[in-house]
């Protein structure tokens, strides 16, 4: 490591196009915060109209840089009007491009994806965009994001796997640029120095060249999107068994920022940190290129300083991305395992989990049921595809795979629910975690030991718990933003936090459950006790409660968690006229805004009462 930080690296970012993430890329909210948007990308990558042309200012000797013919205006580059959904981007990047590739093979996968399309059209006209410092020295360029020149592109040299992918270019006729007095001789000299070869992501096909070239332009845009938003410089420095799963989570992060799921101030802070990291990395790389031979003591100290600053920002970004970035802070490790889907044959299998299988065990199955027997729950879960059912016979089981349920399966116990016991693995943060569209757990007992987070975490999709006993040690059931929980005839007890915790924008239906002896913190923490059910209200979760028994919890039976400044604006206006508002007024206001259906429930013996507000400072920056 001590030697590696002094080695110079290419100064271009991975993918070698000129894009960064400037402020212009991030649209503003009404409150002044910002967020990424696919439509508002940086001009340097996707300027939709010809840029206002600039003139080079005279050099310090007050002489014109060249006496040359003025360049014509650049034509419009091709911009696709298509918008891509989360599912479409996941299918493109995770299934089609990345597939089973590791991070270190990502460049090759992107290059292969582009080369596949270039075969349809080898020559076309484009705008070559490069950083101003490549062409201009001692010139007043102001806020000029790039220098653009119209070029003819020849893709023939793309054969092979040299990375980053490069193409041959030559200055096109008529000579055109976004700088009116940019000398053509200067452009020719620079291209000659580079053997008329540039990274393919630095060229942008122009409009009106036919469907084949338009398709090439779209492929290049996808590649730029990958390097701008999904690739991280540290990816190929670490081992990741599920790189496609990691990319899927970054796509989710992109859309969470875009649609406001992650609040504007938080996304702005993240964006600035990522931008600062990239700046520090580029600064370190440039410093390394200046070192000739062995580093002098002063150079070594400065290099270590820059490396340390970059590493600290890298660690912070990894912490944010590996955990959940939300307004209330980081959450649990994400599920990186990818969904298998159904078998190619379309067949559905019933998996029997038992040490010994007898004919009596399968007497209730139909004659055409496909059955596979397993000695362990882990083996059964590893063999599952979407649509399968796992039938577990009485016994005690452990299965790490319960922490990453990605396919639509049903897991049900046979016999009494108290006889089918699942125990958590203390070495893992989660016990049961799901991101499948529809998972069902039936007739089971979950016993949590050692895992620090929720006994059940619904990361996305819908999870159904039917006739289950949940013996908690950490938090109870956590339903994250956008996820859904259906819980019927279950019993939850012993959670140190809330028995059921609903994150902003989640949905839950609870019918005929018993939730008791939860939020059992020390007495000194009683003020923050979250009770039996805890709802975070921005944006509002949806909760339907029917025939539940919620009792003997530390705190309220149902706790509504609100930011401490939620009603502050109206408070200041109303206090003078109506006096101080009491907590009942705020509770009434909160209940009016929430999507709650509470009927025929029994709430009793909860230390603070049936339903109440808990105010808490939330992160705003």
C-alpha positions as CSV (number, residue, x, y, z in Angstrom):
1,X,0.0,0.0,0.0
2,X,2.8,2.4,0.9
3,X,4.2,2.1,-2.7
4,X,0.9,1.9,-4.5
5,X,-0.3,5.4,-3.6
6,X,2.7,6.9,-5.3
7,X,2.1,5.3,-8.6
8,X,0.4,7.5,-11.2
9,X,-2.8,6.4,-12.8
10,X,-4.8,7.7,-15.8
11,X,-6.3,11.0,-15.1
12,X,-9.6,10.2,-16.8
13,X,-12.4,8.6,-14.7
14,X,-13.4,5.1,-15.4
15,X,-15.1,5.0,-18.8
16,X,-13.0,8.0,-19.8
17,X,-15.7,10.4,-20.7
18,X,-15.7,14.0,-19.5
19,X,-18.8,13.8,-17.3
20,X,-18.8,14.7,-13.6
21,X,-21.8,15.4,-11.3
22,X,-22.0,19.2,-11.2
23,X,-24.7,21.3,-9.6
24,X,-26.4,21.9,-12.9
25,X,-27.3,18.2,-13.0
26,X,-29.4,18.3,-9.9
27,X,-32.8,20.0,-10.1
28,X,-34.0,22.1,-7.1
29,X,-36.9,21.4,-4.9
30,X,-39.1,24.2,-3.6
31,X,-37.2,24.1,-0.3
32,X,-33.9,24.7,-2.0
33,X,-32.7,21.1,-1.7
34,X,-31.7,19.0,-4.7
35,X,-31.9,15.6,-6.2
36,X,-30.6,13.7,-9.2
37,X,-32.8,13.5,-12.3
38,X,-32.3,11.6,-15.5
39,X,-33.9,14.4,-17.5
40,X,-31.6,17.1,-16.0
41,X,-28.2,15.7,-16.8
42,X,-25.1,17.8,-17.2
43,X,-24.6,19.7,-20.4
44,X,-21.2,18.2,-20.7
45,X,-23.0,14.9,-21.4
46,X,-26.4,15.7,-22.8
47,X,-26.8,19.2,-24.0
48,X,-30.1,19.2,-25.8
49,X,-29.5,22.3,-27.9
50,X,-26.4,23.8,-29.3
51,X,-24.5,25.6,-26.6
52,X,-24.1,29.4,-26.8
53,X,-20.9,29.8,-28.6
54,X,-17.9,31.5,-26.9
55,X,-14.9,33.4,-28.1
56,X,-11.4,32.8,-26.9
57,X,-10.1,35.8,-25.0
58,X,-6.7,37.2,-26.1
59,X,-3.6,35.7,-24.5
60,X,-1.5,37.7,-21.9
61,X,0.4,39.5,-24.7
62,X,-2.8,40.9,-26.1
63,X,-2.4,38.9,-29.3
64,X,-5.0,36.8,-30.9
65,X,-4.1,33.1,-30.4
66,X,-4.5,32.5,-34.2
67,X,-5.9,34.3,-37.2
68,X,-8.2,31.6,-38.4
69,X,-11.6,31.2,-40.1
70,X,-14.5,31.2,-37.6
71,X,-15.9,27.8,-36.8
72,X,-19.6,27.1,-37.6
73,X,-22.2,26.2,-35.0
74,X,-22.4,22.6,-33.8
75,X,-25.4,20.6,-34.9
76,X,-27.7,19.1,-32.4
77,X,-26.6,15.8,-30.9
78,X,-29.1,12.9,-30.7
79,X,-31.1,12.8,-27.5
80,X,-33.5,10.0,-26.8
81,X,-36.9,11.0,-25.5
82,X,-37.4,7.6,-23.8
83,X,-37.5,7.5,-20.0
84,X,-36.5,4.3,-18.2
85,X,-38.2,2.8,-15.2
86,X,-36.4,1.2,-12.3
87,X,-37.3,-2.3,-13.7
88,X,-36.1,-1.5,-17.2
89,X,-32.7,-0.3,-15.9
90,X,-32.3,-3.4,-13.7
91,X,-33.1,-5.6,-16.6
92,X,-30.6,-3.8,-18.8
93,X,-27.7,-3.4,-16.5
94,X,-28.0,-6.4,-14.1
95,X,-29.4,-9.0,-16.5
96,X,-28.2,-8.1,-19.9
97,X,-24.9,-6.2,-19.4
98,X,-23.4,-7.3,-16.1
99,X,-25.0,-10.7,-15.6
100,X,-22.5,-12.9,-13.7
101,X,-19.6,-10.5,-14.2
102,X,-17.4,-9.4,-11.3
103,X,-16.6,-5.8,-10.7
104,X,-13.2,-6.1,-12.3
105,X,-14.9,-7.4,-15.5
106,X,-17.4,-4.5,-15.7
107,X,-15.4,-2.5,-18.2
108,X,-15.1,-5.4,-20.5
109,X,-18.9,-6.1,-20.2
110,X,-19.7,-2.4,-21.1
111,X,-17.2,-2.5,-24.0
112,X,-18.8,-5.7,-25.3
113,X,-22.2,-4.2,-25.0
114,X,-21.1,-1.2,-27.1
115,X,-19.2,-3.2,-29.7
116,X,-22.2,-5.4,-30.2
117,X,-24.1,-2.3,-31.5
118,X,-21.2,-0.7,-33.4
119,X,-21.2,-3.6,-35.8
120,X,-24.4,-2.2,-37.4
121,X,-22.7,1.1,-38.4
122,X,-18.9,1.7,-38.5
123,X,-18.8,5.3,-39.6
124,X,-20.9,8.3,-38.5
125,X,-20.6,12.0,-37.5
126,X,-20.5,13.1,-33.9
127,X,-19.5,15.9,-31.6
128,X,-16.3,15.2,-29.8
129,X,-16.4,16.7,-26.3
130,X,-13.3,17.1,-24.2
131,X,-12.2,19.0,-21.2
132,X,-11.1,22.6,-21.9
133,X,-7.6,22.1,-20.5
134,X,-6.9,19.5,-23.3
135,X,-7.1,22.2,-26.0
136,X,-6.9,25.6,-24.3
137,X,-4.0,27.2,-22.3
138,X,-3.9,30.8,-21.1
139,X,-7.4,31.4,-22.3
140,X,-10.3,32.9,-20.4
141,X,-12.9,30.1,-20.7
142,X,-15.1,31.2,-17.9
143,X,-17.6,28.4,-17.0
144,X,-17.2,26.5,-20.2
145,X,-17.9,22.9,-19.3
146,X,-16.3,21.3,-22.5
147,X,-14.9,22.0,-25.9
148,X,-16.9,20.5,-28.7
149,X,-15.7,19.8,-32.2
150,X,-17.6,18.1,-35.1
151,X,-15.8,15.0,-36.1
152,X,-16.2,11.9,-38.4
153,X,-16.0,8.7,-36.4
154,X,-14.5,5.4,-37.6
155,X,-15.2,2.5,-35.3
156,X,-13.1,-0.1,-37.1
157,X,-10.3,0.0,-34.5
158,X,-12.7,-1.1,-31.8
159,X,-11.8,-4.7,-32.4
160,X,-10.3,-6.4,-29.4
161,X,-10.6,-5.7,-25.7
162,X,-8.4,-2.7,-25.0
163,X,-10.0,-0.6,-22.3
164,X,-11.3,2.0,-22.2
165,X,-12.8,1.5,-25.7
166,X,-11.5,4.0,-28.2
167,X,-12.4,5.1,-31.8
168,X,-10.6,6.9,-34.6
169,X,-11.8,10.4,-35.4
170,X,-11.0,13.2,-37.9
171,X,-12.2,16.8,-38.1
172,X,-15.4,16.8,-40.1
173,X,-16.6,19.3,-42.7
174,X,-17.8,22.0,-42.3
175,X,-15.4,22.7,-39.4
176,X,-17.7,23.4,-36.4
177,X,-17.2,24.0,-32.7
178,X,-18.9,25.6,-29.7
179,X,-16.0,28.1,-29.6
180,X,-16.3,30.4,-32.6
181,X,-12.6,31.2,-33.0
182,X,-11.1,27.9,-31.9
183,X,-8.3,27.3,-34.5
184,X,-8.6,24.2,-36.6
185,X,-4.9,23.8,-36.6
186,X,-4.9,23.5,-32.8
187,X,-7.5,20.8,-32.9
188,X,-5.5,18.9,-35.6
189,X,-2.3,19.2,-33.5
190,X,-4.0,17.7,-30.4
191,X,-5.6,14.9,-32.3
192,X,-2.3,14.1,-33.9
193,X,-0.7,13.8,-30.5
194,X,-3.4,11.3,-29.6
195,X,-3.0,9.4,-32.9
196,X,-6.5,10.6,-33.8
197,X,-7.9,8.1,-31.2
198,X,-10.3,9.1,-28.3
199,X,-12.5,7.3,-25.8
200,X,-15.8,6.3,-27.4
201,X,-17.8,7.9,-24.6
202,X,-16.3,11.3,-25.5
203,X,-18.2,11.3,-28.9
204,X,-21.9,12.1,-29.2
205,X,-23.6,11.1,-32.5
206,X,-25.6,14.0,-34.1
207,X,-29.2,13.9,-35.1
208,X,-30.6,12.8,-38.4
209,X,-28.1,10.0,-39.2
210,X,-30.6,7.2,-39.3
211,X,-31.9,4.6,-36.9
212,X,-28.6,2.6,-36.6
213,X,-26.7,5.7,-35.4
214,X,-29.6,6.7,-33.1
215,X,-29.3,3.2,-31.5
216,X,-25.6,3.6,-31.1
217,X,-26.2,7.0,-29.3
218,X,-28.6,5.3,-26.9
219,X,-26.1,2.5,-26.2
220,X,-23.5,5.2,-25.4
221,X,-25.9,7.0,-23.1
222,X,-26.5,3.8,-21.2
223,X,-22.7,3.3,-20.8
224,X,-22.3,6.9,-19.5
225,X,-25.2,6.4,-17.1
226,X,-23.3,3.4,-15.7
227,X,-20.1,5.3,-15.1
228,X,-21.9,8.4,-13.8
229,X,-24.3,6.8,-11.4
230,X,-23.6,3.1,-10.8
231,X,-19.8,2.6,-11.0
232,X,-17.6,3.4,-8.0
233,X,-13.9,3.7,-8.2
234,X,-13.4,1.2,-5.3
235,X,-15.5,-1.5,-6.9
236,X,-12.7,-3.6,-8.4
237,X,-10.7,-3.2,-5.2
238,X,-13.1,-5.3,-3.2
239,X,-14.6,-8.8,-3.5
240,X,-18.3,-8.9,-4.2
241,X,-19.9,-12.3,-5.1
242,X,-23.1,-10.5,-6.3
243,X,-21.9,-7.5,-8.3
244,X,-25.1,-7.4,-10.3
245,X,-27.0,-7.3,-7.0
246,X,-24.9,-4.4,-5.9
247,X,-25.6,-2.5,-9.1
248,X,-29.3,-3.2,-8.6
249,X,-29.2,-1.5,-5.2
250,X,-27.4,1.5,-6.7
251,X,-30.1,1.8,-9.3
252,X,-32.6,1.8,-6.5
253,X,-30.6,4.5,-4.8
254,X,-30.7,6.6,-7.9
255,X,-34.5,6.3,-8.2
256,X,-35.0,6.9,-4.5
257,X,-33.1,10.2,-4.9
258,X,-34.9,11.1,-8.1
259,X,-38.4,10.5,-6.7
260,X,-37.8,12.1,-3.3
261,X,-38.0,8.9,-1.3
262,X,-34.7,10.1,0.1
263,X,-35.3,13.7,1.3
264,X,-33.7,16.5,-0.7
265,X,-31.3,17.6,2.0
266,X,-30.0,14.1,2.5
267,X,-29.5,13.4,-1.2
268,X,-27.7,16.8,-1.6
269,X,-25.4,15.9,1.2
270,X,-24.7,12.5,-0.4
271,X,-24.2,14.2,-3.8
272,X,-21.7,16.7,-2.5
273,X,-19.8,13.9,-0.7
274,X,-19.5,11.8,-3.8
275,X,-18.5,14.9,-5.8
276,X,-15.8,15.7,-3.2
277,X,-14.5,12.1,-3.2
278,X,-14.1,12.2,-7.0
279,X,-12.4,15.6,-6.8
280,X,-10.0,14.3,-4.2
281,X,-9.2,11.1,-6.2
282,X,-8.5,13.2,-9.3
283,X,-6.3,15.5,-7.2
284,X,-4.4,12.6,-5.9
285,X,-3.9,11.1,-9.4
286,X,-2.6,14.4,-10.8
287,X,-0.2,14.7,-7.9
288,X,1.0,11.2,-8.5
289,X,1.8,11.9,-12.1
290,X,4.2,14.7,-11.0
291,X,6.3,12.4,-8.9
292,X,9.4,11.3,-10.8
293,X,11.3,8.3,-9.4
294,X,11.3,7.9,-5.6
295,X,9.1,10.3,-3.8
296,X,10.8,13.0,-1.7
297,X,9.9,13.1,2.0
298,X,7.7,16.2,1.4
299,X,6.0,14.6,-1.6
300,X,5.4,11.4,0.4
301,X,3.7,13.3,3.2
302,X,1.5,15.2,0.8
303,X,0.6,12.0,-1.0
304,X,-0.3,10.3,2.1
305,X,-2.4,13.3,3.2
306,X,-4.3,13.3,-0.1
307,X,-4.7,9.5,0.1
308,X,-6.1,9.7,3.6
309,X,-8.6,12.4,2.7
310,X,-9.8,10.4,-0.2
311,X,-10.0,7.2,1.8
312,X,-12.1,8.8,4.6
313,X,-14.6,10.1,2.0
314,X,-14.6,6.6,0.4
315,X,-15.4,5.0,3.7
316,X,-18.3,7.4,4.4
317,X,-19.8,6.8,1.0
318,X,-19.5,3.0,1.4
319,X,-21.1,3.3,4.8
320,X,-24.0,5.3,3.3
321,X,-24.5,2.9,0.3
322,X,-24.0,-0.4,2.2
323,X,-26.6,0.7,4.8
324,X,-29.9,2.4,4.1
325,X,-29.7,6.1,3.4
326,X,-32.9,7.6,4.8
327,X,-33.9,10.7,6.7
328,X,-33.8,8.8,10.0
329,X,-30.3,7.6,9.3
330,X,-28.7,4.3,8.0
331,X,-30.5,1.0,8.3
332,X,-29.7,-2.6,7.8
333,X,-27.3,-4.2,5.3
334,X,-29.0,-4.5,2.0
335,X,-29.9,-7.8,0.3
336,X,-27.6,-8.2,-2.6
337,X,-28.7,-11.7,-3.7
338,X,-30.6,-11.5,-7.0
339,X,-34.0,-13.1,-7.8
340,X,-33.9,-16.4,-9.6
341,X,-37.4,-16.3,-11.0
342,X,-39.3,-19.4,-12.1
343,X,-37.6,-22.5,-13.5
344,X,-37.1,-22.5,-17.2
345,X,-39.3,-25.6,-17.3
346,X,-42.1,-23.7,-15.5
347,X,-42.5,-26.5,-13.0
348,X,-43.3,-25.8,-9.3
349,X,-41.6,-28.0,-6.7
350,X,-42.6,-28.7,-3.1
351,X,-39.6,-29.1,-0.8
352,X,-39.9,-31.3,2.2
353,X,-37.5,-30.5,5.1
354,X,-37.1,-33.5,7.4
355,X,-34.3,-35.8,8.5
356,X,-36.3,-38.8,7.3
357,X,-39.3,-38.8,5.0
358,X,-42.2,-41.3,5.3
359,X,-45.1,-41.9,3.0
360,X,-47.4,-40.5,5.8
361,X,-45.8,-37.1,5.3
362,X,-46.9,-36.8,1.7
363,X,-50.3,-38.4,1.9
364,X,-52.1,-35.1,1.6
365,X,-50.2,-34.1,-1.6
366,X,-51.8,-34.6,-5.0
367,X,-50.5,-37.3,-7.3
368,X,-48.8,-34.8,-9.7
369,X,-46.9,-32.9,-7.0
370,X,-43.2,-32.6,-7.6
371,X,-41.4,-33.3,-4.3
372,X,-37.8,-32.8,-3.3
373,X,-36.6,-33.8,0.2
374,X,-33.9,-32.0,2.1
375,X,-32.1,-32.7,5.4
376,X,-31.7,-29.0,6.2
377,X,-33.7,-25.8,5.7
378,X,-30.7,-24.1,4.1
379,X,-30.5,-26.7,1.4
380,X,-34.2,-26.4,0.7
381,X,-34.1,-22.6,0.4
382,X,-31.0,-22.7,-1.8
383,X,-33.0,-25.0,-4.2
384,X,-36.0,-22.8,-4.4
385,X,-37.3,-20.9,-7.4
386,X,-40.3,-18.6,-7.5
387,X,-43.6,-20.4,-6.9
388,X,-42.1,-23.2,-4.8
389,X,-43.3,-24.2,-1.4
390,X,-41.2,-25.4,1.5
391,X,-42.9,-27.7,4.0
392,X,-41.0,-27.9,7.3
393,X,-41.7,-30.8,9.7
394,X,-41.3,-30.4,13.5
395,X,-37.8,-29.7,14.7
396,X,-35.2,-26.9,15.3
397,X,-33.6,-25.3,12.3
398,X,-31.1,-22.6,11.4
399,X,-30.8,-21.1,7.9
400,X,-28.7,-18.1,6.8
401,X,-30.7,-18.0,3.6
402,X,-33.7,-16.7,5.6
403,X,-31.9,-13.3,5.7
404,X,-32.0,-12.9,1.9
405,X,-35.4,-14.1,0.5
406,X,-35.6,-12.9,-3.0
407,X,-38.0,-15.3,-4.7
408,X,-41.8,-15.7,-4.3
409,X,-42.0,-18.7,-2.1
410,X,-44.1,-20.1,0.8
411,X,-42.5,-21.5,3.9
412,X,-44.9,-23.4,6.2
413,X,-44.6,-25.6,9.2
414,X,-46.3,-28.9,9.5
415,X,-48.1,-29.7,12.8
416,X,-48.2,-27.3,15.8
417,X,-46.5,-23.9,15.3
418,X,-44.6,-24.3,18.6
419,X,-43.0,-27.5,17.3
420,X,-41.4,-25.9,14.2
421,X,-38.7,-23.6,15.5
422,X,-36.4,-21.4,13.4
423,X,-33.4,-19.9,15.3
424,X,-31.4,-16.9,14.1
425,X,-27.7,-17.0,13.3
426,X,-25.9,-14.6,15.8
427,X,-23.3,-13.8,13.2
428,X,-25.8,-12.0,11.0
429,X,-27.6,-8.7,11.4
430,X,-30.9,-9.9,10.2
431,X,-32.9,-13.0,10.9
432,X,-35.6,-13.0,8.2
433,X,-35.3,-10.4,5.4
434,X,-37.3,-10.3,2.2
435,X,-37.4,-8.3,-1.0
436,X,-39.5,-10.7,-3.1
437,X,-42.8,-9.6,-4.5
438,X,-44.7,-12.1,-2.4
439,X,-43.3,-14.3,0.4
440,X,-45.5,-16.2,2.9
441,X,-44.4,-17.7,6.3
442,X,-47.0,-19.9,8.0
443,X,-47.3,-21.9,11.1
444,X,-43.8,-21.2,12.5
445,X,-42.0,-20.0,15.6
446,X,-39.1,-17.6,15.0
447,X,-36.7,-17.3,17.9
448,X,-34.2,-14.4,17.7
449,X,-30.8,-14.8,19.4
450,X,-27.9,-12.5,18.8
451,X,-29.0,-10.7,15.6
452,X,-28.9,-7.0,16.3
453,X,-31.7,-5.8,14.0
454,X,-35.3,-6.7,13.3
455,X,-36.5,-10.3,13.7
456,X,-38.3,-9.8,10.3
457,X,-37.4,-7.1,7.8
458,X,-39.5,-6.4,4.7
459,X,-37.2,-4.6,2.5
460,X,-39.5,-4.4,-0.5
461,X,-42.4,-6.3,-2.0
462,X,-45.0,-8.1,0.3
463,X,-44.4,-10.5,3.2
464,X,-47.3,-12.4,4.8
465,X,-47.0,-13.8,8.3
466,X,-49.8,-16.2,9.2
467,X,-50.1,-18.1,12.5
468,X,-46.5,-17.4,13.6
469,X,-44.9,-16.8,16.9
470,X,-42.1,-14.2,17.0
471,X,-39.9,-14.2,20.1
472,X,-37.8,-11.1,19.6
473,X,-34.5,-10.0,21.1
474,X,-33.9,-6.9,19.1
475,X,-36.5,-5.0,17.1
476,X,-39.7,-6.8,16.0
477,X,-41.0,-6.6,12.5
478,X,-39.7,-3.7,10.4
479,X,-41.5,-2.7,7.2
480,X,-39.4,-0.4,5.1
481,X,-40.4,2.4,2.7
482,X,-42.5,1.0,-0.2
483,X,-42.8,-2.5,1.3
484,X,-46.0,-4.2,2.5
485,X,-46.8,-6.5,5.5
486,X,-49.8,-8.7,6.1
487,X,-49.8,-10.3,9.5
488,X,-52.6,-12.6,10.8
489,X,-53.1,-14.7,13.9
490,X,-49.5,-14.0,15.1
491,X,-47.9,-13.3,18.4
492,X,-45.0,-10.9,18.9
493,X,-43.2,-10.5,22.2
494,X,-39.9,-9.5,23.8
495,X,-38.8,-6.8,21.3
496,X,-36.5,-4.2,22.8
497,X,-38.0,-1.8,20.3
498,X,-41.5,-1.7,18.8
499,X,-43.2,-5.0,18.0
500,X,-44.0,-3.7,14.6
501,X,-42.2,-0.7,13.1
502,X,-43.6,1.0,10.0
503,X,-41.2,3.2,8.0
504,X,-42.4,6.2,6.0
505,X,-44.5,5.1,3.0
506,X,-44.9,1.5,4.1
507,X,-48.2,-0.5,4.2
508,X,-49.3,-3.0,6.8
509,X,-52.5,-5.0,7.6
510,X,-52.6,-6.6,11.1
511,X,-55.5,-8.9,11.9
512,X,-56.1,-10.9,15.1
513,X,-52.6,-10.6,16.4
514,X,-51.2,-10.4,20.0
515,X,-48.4,-7.9,20.5
516,X,-47.1,-7.7,24.1
517,X,-44.2,-7.0,26.3
518,X,-42.3,-5.0,23.7
519,X,-40.1,-1.9,24.0
520,X,-38.7,-3.3,27.2
521,X,-35.9,-0.8,27.6
522,X,-34.3,0.3,30.8
523,X,-36.3,2.8,32.9
524,X,-34.0,5.7,32.0
525,X,-35.0,5.2,28.3
526,X,-38.7,5.1,29.0
527,X,-39.3,8.6,27.4
528,X,-38.4,7.2,24.0
529,X,-40.2,3.8,24.3
530,X,-41.9,3.0,21.0
531,X,-44.5,0.6,22.4
532,X,-46.3,-2.2,20.5
533,X,-46.6,-0.6,17.1
534,X,-44.5,2.4,15.9
535,X,-45.3,4.5,12.8
536,X,-42.9,7.0,11.3
537,X,-45.1,9.5,9.5
538,X,-43.2,11.3,6.7
539,X,-44.5,10.2,4.2
540,X,-47.4,8.6,5.9
541,X,-47.5,4.8,6.2
542,X,-50.8,3.0,5.8
543,X,-52.0,0.8,8.6
544,X,-55.1,-1.4,9.0
545,X,-55.7,-2.9,12.5
546,X,-58.5,-5.4,13.1
547,X,-59.2,-7.6,16.2
548,X,-55.6,-7.3,17.6
549,X,-54.7,-7.6,21.3
550,X,-51.9,-5.1,22.1
551,X,-51.0,-5.2,25.8
552,X,-48.3,-4.9,28.4
553,X,-45.9,-2.9,26.2
554,X,-43.5,-0.3,27.5
555,X,-44.8,2.9,26.0
556,X,-48.0,3.3,24.0
557,X,-49.9,0.5,22.4
558,X,-49.5,2.4,19.1
559,X,-46.8,5.1,18.8
560,X,-46.9,7.7,16.1
561,X,-43.3,9.1,15.6
562,X,-43.3,12.6,14.2
563,X,-40.4,15.1,13.7
564,X,-40.2,17.6,16.5
565,X,-40.6,20.4,14.0
566,X,-43.6,19.0,12.2
567,X,-46.1,21.5,13.5
568,X,-43.7,24.2,14.5
569,X,-44.7,26.6,11.7
570,X,-48.4,26.5,12.7
571,X,-47.5,26.6,16.4
572,X,-45.9,30.0,16.1
573,X,-48.9,31.5,14.3
574,X,-51.6,29.9,16.5
575,X,-50.1,30.1,20.0
576,X,-50.7,33.8,20.5
577,X,-54.4,33.6,19.7
578,X,-55.3,30.2,21.2
579,X,-52.7,29.6,23.9
580,X,-50.5,26.6,24.2
581,X,-51.7,23.5,22.4
582,X,-51.8,20.3,24.4
583,X,-50.6,16.8,23.2
584,X,-54.2,15.8,22.5
585,X,-54.4,18.4,19.8
586,X,-51.3,17.2,18.1
587,X,-52.4,13.6,18.3
588,X,-55.7,14.5,16.8
589,X,-54.0,16.3,13.9
590,X,-51.6,13.4,13.3
591,X,-54.5,10.8,13.3
592,X,-56.4,13.0,10.7
593,X,-53.5,12.9,8.3
594,X,-52.6,9.3,8.7
595,X,-54.2,6.4,6.7
596,X,-55.3,4.4,9.7
597,X,-58.1,1.9,9.9
598,X,-58.5,0.7,13.5
599,X,-61.5,-1.4,14.4
600,X,-62.4,-3.8,17.3
601,X,-58.9,-3.9,18.8
602,X,-58.1,-4.4,22.4
603,X,-55.4,-2.1,23.8
604,X,-54.7,-2.5,27.5
605,X,-52.0,-2.3,30.2
606,X,-49.5,-0.3,28.0
607,X,-47.5,1.9,30.3
608,X,-48.2,5.2,28.5
609,X,-51.7,4.4,27.2
610,X,-53.4,3.2,24.0
611,X,-52.2,5.7,21.3
612,X,-49.8,8.5,21.5
613,X,-47.2,10.8,19.8
614,X,-43.5,10.6,20.2
615,X,-41.6,13.6,19.0
616,X,-38.1,13.0,17.8
617,X,-35.4,15.1,16.1
618,X,-34.9,13.8,12.6
619,X,-31.8,14.4,10.4
620,X,-32.3,17.3,8.0
621,X,-28.9,17.6,6.4
